[in-house]
Amino acid sequence: MSCGRCCHGGRTVRADLADDATLPHGVAAHDGSAALYCWVWLATSPEGQSRRVRLPGLAPGARYRVRVRDALGLPSFHQTSGAGMADGGAR
């Protein structure tokens, strides 16, 4: 499913985290086949780094390809590179 179809025809999802400084949210396809997420830092987190987070709306047991959109520049990767995140971070 393309990002456009996911955004216009999917459902809004949010991850509830104990850290109020982070807001992972997005739009997921109804069948869980694809999603588009945005991870927002509202303030400096006391933890400094987020642990692994289950992204809501995806199908359990499925494998996904992660792409970091860089149209507005690359995000800051602290302990892993974008490639490392895509290779080992999405399960």
C-alpha positions as CSV (number, residue, x, y, z in Angstrom):
1,M,0.0,0.0,0.0
2,S,1.4,3.4,-0.9
3,C,1.8,6.2,1.7
4,G,-1.0,8.2,0.1
5,R,-3.4,5.3,0.2
6,C,-2.5,4.5,3.8
7,C,-2.9,8.2,4.9
8,H,-6.3,8.6,3.1
9,G,-7.7,5.2,3.8
10,G,-6.1,4.0,7.0
11,R,-6.8,4.4,10.7
12,T,-5.0,6.7,13.1
13,V,-2.8,5.0,15.6
14,R,-0.8,6.2,18.7
15,A,1.7,4.4,20.9
16,D,1.2,5.0,24.6
17,L,4.5,5.4,26.3
18,A,5.4,6.1,29.9
19,D,7.6,9.0,28.7
20,D,5.3,12.0,28.1
21,A,8.1,13.7,26.1
22,T,7.6,11.4,23.1
23,L,4.7,11.0,20.8
24,P,4.9,8.2,18.3
25,H,1.8,8.3,16.1
26,G,0.8,7.5,12.5
27,V,-1.7,6.0,10.1
28,A,-1.9,2.2,9.5
29,A,-3.7,0.3,6.8
30,H,-6.8,-1.5,8.1
31,D,-5.2,-4.9,7.3
32,G,-1.9,-4.0,9.0
33,S,0.1,-4.4,5.8
34,A,1.6,-0.9,5.9
35,A,1.9,2.2,8.0
36,L,3.3,5.7,8.1
37,Y,4.6,6.9,11.5
38,C,6.0,10.1,12.9
39,W,8.0,10.1,16.1
40,V,7.9,13.5,17.8
41,W,10.0,14.6,20.7
42,L,8.1,17.3,22.7
43,A,10.9,17.9,25.2
44,T,14.2,16.4,26.2
45,S,13.5,13.0,27.7
46,P,15.0,12.1,31.1
47,E,15.8,8.7,29.7
48,G,17.8,10.2,26.8
49,Q,17.0,7.2,24.6
50,S,13.8,5.3,23.9
51,R,13.7,1.6,24.3
52,R,12.1,-0.6,21.7
53,V,8.6,0.3,21.1
54,R,5.9,-1.8,19.5
55,L,4.4,0.3,16.7
56,P,0.6,0.0,16.8
57,G,-1.5,-1.0,13.8
58,L,0.9,-3.6,12.3
59,A,0.1,-7.2,11.8
60,P,1.6,-9.5,14.5
61,G,4.4,-11.7,13.2
62,A,4.7,-9.8,9.8
63,R,8.0,-8.4,8.6
64,Y,8.3,-4.9,7.3
65,R,10.8,-2.7,5.5
66,V,11.6,0.5,7.3
67,R,12.4,3.7,5.3
68,V,13.4,6.9,6.9
69,R,12.0,9.8,4.9
70,D,14.7,12.4,4.4
71,A,13.0,15.0,2.2
72,L,13.5,17.6,5.0
73,G,16.9,16.3,6.1
74,L,17.9,13.2,8.1
75,P,16.8,12.8,11.7
76,S,19.4,12.5,14.4
77,F,20.4,8.8,15.0
78,H,22.0,8.5,18.4
79,Q,23.1,4.9,19.0
80,T,22.3,3.3,15.6
81,S,22.5,4.4,12.0
82,G,19.5,4.5,9.8
83,A,20.7,1.3,8.1
84,G,21.1,-0.5,11.4
85,M,17.7,0.6,12.5
86,A,16.1,-0.7,9.2
87,D,18.0,-3.9,9.3
88,G,17.6,-4.9,13.0
89,G,15.1,-2.5,14.5
90,A,11.9,-3.5,12.9
91,R,10.4,-6.8,13.8
